[in-house]
């Protein structure tokens, strides 16, 4: 890489890599529900999805509910959006 090239660093982006395009299709079908359709996912090629990092926990939970257990690499930060969502759910339940 040349020193003059522009280096782009993305923060707060989660990358989901699947073993094959078939696994990615299964994952997308598992995530194809009304509540998850609001997420901001972008397909990258045959095997990958990119999304805001604060949404990866929602995706992980949804996949685990369907018997798909993804391997998470790195640390997950509790986002304020996710925490606010959980607080709103608790308040509505009361």
N, C-alpha and C positions, 0 to 999 in steps of 0.2 A: 504494500500500500504506500502510495506516495505521500509525503508530508503535506503536500498541497491539497490532497483530496479532503473532502468534507466528511468527517466522521459523525455519524448520527447515533446518539445513545438514547434509548427509550427506557423510561422508568415507569413502573406501574403497569407493565404489560405482561400478561401470562401467555405462555406458549404451550399448547397441548399437542404433543406428538404421539401419533398412533403407530402401531407396528406395520400396518398396511392400510391401503385405501378401503378395504372391506371393514376393518376395525373402525376407521373413521366414520364410515357410513352407519355402522351399528351405533356408534356414539351419538351421531347426529339424530338418529331415529329415537334414541333413548331421551334425548334432550328436547324433542319436538312436542312440547306441551305448551298450553296457553301461558302459564306462568313463566316459563323459561324463554318464550319467544321475545320477551322484552329485553333480554340480555344483548349486549353488543358484541357479537362474535363475528369474526371474519375468517373465512376459509383461506388457507394458504397452501395451494398445491393439493396433492393427492392424500397427504397424511397429516396435515397440521391445521390447527385453529389458533387464532390470536384473539385475546379478549382483555379487557381491563382487569388488572390483577385482583381488584376488590371483588370481582364476580366469580373467581375460581372456587371459592368455598361453596357458593350456591351450586355451581356445576358439580363439584365433588359430591355434595350431599345428594343431589338428584341422581347421579350415576350410581351411588351406593344403594339408594333405595331400589334401583332396578337390577342389583346384583353385579354391577361393574365397579371394580375397585381400582381406581387409578393410582399410580405411583406419583407422589408429589415430591419434587426436588426443590430445595430452597426453603425459605421461611415464608410463612403466610402472615401478613400483618392484618390485624383486625381493622377494617376500614370504618370510618365514622358512619358511612352510608349503611353498611351492613348492621352495625350496632343500633342505629336509629330504626331500621326496619324491624329488628327483633324487639326493641322497646315498644314500638307501635303495636306489634302483634300481642305483646304481653298486656298492654293497656286495653286493647280491644277484648281480650279474653276475660278481663276483670269486670 
